[in-house]
Amino acid sequence: MSLASHLQELRRKHQSLSEAVEQAQRSPGADDLQISEMKKQKLRIKEEITRLSQA
C-alpha cells in the first residue's frame, strides 16, 4: 500500500469515527465509555495522519 493510499484510508477511518461519535452523543442512551474510546481512537488516527504527512 502506498503512503498516499494509506493516508487516504486513515482519513476515511477518522471521518467515519467522527460521524459515529456525533451520532452516539445525540443518542439518549449512549455509553460514555464507548464514546470516550472512539474519541481516543480518533485522536490516535489523527496523530498517525500528522506523523505520516510530515515524513
N, C-alpha and C positions, 0 to 999 in steps of 0.2 A: 504494500500500500504506500503510495507516495505521501509526502508530507502534506501537500495541498488537500488530498482527499481525506487524510486523517484529520486535518483541521476542520474540514467541512463536516465530517461525521461528528466531531466533538461539538461544533456549533449547533448541529441539529439536535444532539442529545441535550445540550444546555437549554435550547428553546423548548424542547419537549418537557423538560423538568420545570421550567418557568411556568408553563401552562398548567402542569399538574399541581404545582404549589398554589397558584392562583385559584384553581378550581377547588382544591382542598380547603383553602382558607375561607371560601364562600360557603362551604358545606357546614351546616349546623353541628353535625356530629363528628367533625374532623378530629383525627387523632394527632394531638400536638407533637408527640414523639415522632410520628411518621413524617409530619411536615418538617420538623427540625432535621431529620435525616436527609430528606430530599434537598433541603437548603444547603446542608453540608456537602452533599454530593455535587450539587450545582456549583458551589464555590470551588471544589477540587477541580472540576472540569474547566471552570473559568481560569484558574491558576495554570492548568496544563496548556490551555489555549495561549495564554500570555507567554508562558515559557517557550513554547514551540515557535510562536510568532517572532520572538526576539532572537532565535537561533540562526 
